[in-house]
Amino acid sequence: MFSGFFQPEDFRYPLKEVNLELVAEGLRTYMADPNYFKTMDPETAAKIRAAVNRSPHLKKVIQFNSLAAGGLIGAGSGNQDEDNQ
């Protein structure tokens, strides 16, 4: 029966890489829409936040719910018809 969701095995990932791919997809989903991810799987979201915050390298690169991201999203939303651009 078709569930509508593809798994790494469907793309012939080697079994030893399946878990890494699932983690990568979880991170991608969380970073794309943190509220959705926290709603759908709050325990995994908490584990991802804890793992990122524990890592001295990742916590400098990945920031969840930062104010900077909101500023960047709004930066390009001005009126594009003005001549002063």
C-alpha positions as YAML, in Angstrom:
chain: A
units: angstrom
residues:
- id: 1
  name: MET
  ca: [0.00, 0.00, 0.00]
- id: 2
  name: PHE
  ca: [1.31, 3.46, -0.96]
- id: 3
  name: SER
  ca: [1.67, 5.75, 2.05]
- id: 4
  name: GLY
  ca: [2.71, 8.85, 0.11]
- id: 5
  name: PHE
  ca: [6.05, 9.05, 1.90]
- id: 6
  name: PHE
  ca: [9.30, 7.77, 0.50]
- id: 7
  name: GLN
  ca: [11.97, 6.28, 2.70]
- id: 8
  name: PRO
  ca: [15.75, 6.19, 2.05]
- id: 9
  name: GLU
  ca: [15.45, 2.51, 1.16]
- id: 10
  name: ASP
  ca: [13.15, 3.49, -1.73]
- id: 11
  name: PHE
  ca: [16.12, 5.37, -3.20]
- id: 12
  name: ARG
  ca: [18.46, 2.40, -2.67]
- id: 13
  name: TYR
  ca: [20.45, 3.90, 0.17]
- id: 14
  name: PRO
  ca: [22.76, 1.31, 1.73]
- id: 15
  name: LEU
  ca: [21.37, 0.07, 5.06]
- id: 16
  name: LYS
  ca: [24.31, 1.58, 6.95]
- id: 17
  name: GLU
  ca: [23.36, 5.07, 5.64]
- id: 18
  name: VAL
  ca: [19.60, 4.93, 6.24]
- id: 19
  name: ASN
  ca: [19.72, 6.36, 9.78]
- id: 20
  name: LEU
  ca: [22.07, 9.17, 8.75]
- id: 21
  name: GLU
  ca: [19.72, 10.11, 5.91]
- id: 22
  name: LEU
  ca: [16.73, 10.11, 8.25]
- id: 23
  name: VAL
  ca: [18.60, 12.41, 10.64]
- id: 24
  name: ALA
  ca: [19.56, 14.72, 7.77]
- id: 25
  name: GLU
  ca: [15.95, 14.86, 6.56]
- id: 26
  name: GLY
  ca: [14.77, 15.58, 10.10]
- id: 27
  name: LEU
  ca: [17.22, 18.48, 10.40]
- id: 28
  name: ARG
  ca: [16.17, 19.80, 7.00]
- id: 29
  name: THR
  ca: [12.50, 19.66, 7.97]
- id: 30
  name: TYR
  ca: [13.15, 21.29, 11.34]
- id: 31
  name: MET
  ca: [15.15, 24.13, 9.80]
- id: 32
  name: ALA
  ca: [12.55, 24.70, 7.08]
- id: 33
  name: ASP
  ca: [9.58, 24.86, 9.45]
- id: 34
  name: PRO
  ca: [10.43, 24.52, 13.16]
- id: 35
  name: ASN
  ca: [6.85, 25.01, 14.35]
- id: 36
  name: TYR
  ca: [5.55, 22.21, 12.14]
- id: 37
  name: PHE
  ca: [8.32, 19.87, 13.27]
- id: 38
  name: LYS
  ca: [7.77, 20.70, 16.96]
- id: 39
  name: THR
  ca: [4.05, 20.06, 16.55]
- id: 40
  name: MET
  ca: [4.48, 16.77, 14.70]
- id: 41
  name: ASP
  ca: [7.31, 15.33, 16.80]
- id: 42
  name: PRO
  ca: [8.16, 17.42, 19.89]
- id: 43
  name: GLU
  ca: [10.41, 14.77, 21.45]
- id: 44
  name: THR
  ca: [12.63, 14.54, 18.36]
- id: 45
  name: ALA
  ca: [12.68, 18.34, 18.06]
- id: 46
  name: ALA
  ca: [13.94, 18.57, 21.64]
- id: 47
  name: LYS
  ca: [16.62, 15.96, 20.93]
- id: 48
  name: ILE
  ca: [17.77, 17.85, 17.83]
- id: 49
  name: ARG
  ca: [17.97, 21.14, 19.76]
- id: 50
  name: ALA
  ca: [19.91, 19.46, 22.57]
- id: 51
  name: ALA
  ca: [22.37, 17.82, 20.16]
- id: 52
  name: VAL
  ca: [22.97, 21.05, 18.24]
- id: 53
  name: ASN
  ca: [23.38, 23.10, 21.43]
- id: 54
  name: ARG
  ca: [25.88, 20.57, 22.86]
- id: 55
  name: SER
  ca: [28.10, 20.71, 19.78]
- id: 56
  name: PRO
  ca: [30.65, 23.53, 19.86]
- id: 57
  name: HIS
  ca: [30.73, 23.52, 16.04]
- id: 58
  name: LEU
  ca: [27.04, 23.15, 15.22]
- id: 59
  name: LYS
  ca: [25.75, 25.69, 17.72]
- id: 60
  name: LYS
  ca: [27.75, 28.39, 15.89]
- id: 61
  name: VAL
  ca: [26.24, 27.47, 12.53]
- id: 62
  name: ILE
  ca: [22.68, 26.30, 13.26]
- id: 63
  name: GLN
  ca: [20.42, 28.58, 15.26]
- id: 64
  name: PHE
  ca: [16.78, 27.68, 15.76]
- id: 65
  name: ASN
  ca: [14.19, 30.45, 16.09]
- id: 66
  name: SER
  ca: [16.73, 33.24, 15.78]
- id: 67
  name: LEU
  ca: [15.68, 36.86, 15.35]
- id: 68
  name: ALA
  ca: [18.18, 37.19, 12.50]
- id: 69
  name: ALA
  ca: [16.24, 34.73, 10.38]
- id: 70
  name: GLY
  ca: [13.07, 36.77, 10.80]
- id: 71
  name: GLY
  ca: [14.93, 39.89, 9.76]
- id: 72
  name: LEU
  ca: [16.29, 38.23, 6.66]
- id: 73
  name: ILE
  ca: [12.86, 37.01, 5.64]
- id: 74
  name: GLY
  ca: [11.41, 40.51, 5.89]
- id: 75
  name: ALA
  ca: [14.38, 42.18, 4.19]
- id: 76
  name: GLY
  ca: [13.20, 41.38, 0.70]
- id: 77
  name: SER
  ca: [9.53, 42.09, 1.22]
- id: 78
  name: GLY
  ca: [9.57, 45.80, 0.39]
- id: 79
  name: ASN
  ca: [7.88, 47.37, -2.61]
- id: 80
  name: GLN
  ca: [9.83, 46.33, -5.70]
- id: 81
  name: ASP
  ca: [8.16, 48.97, -7.93]
- id: 82
  name: GLU
  ca: [10.00, 51.93, -6.43]
- id: 83
  name: ASP
  ca: [12.67, 53.62, -8.58]
- id: 84
  name: ASN
  ca: [15.16, 54.04, -5.72]
- id: 85
  name: GLN
  ca: [16.32, 50.43, -5.75]
...
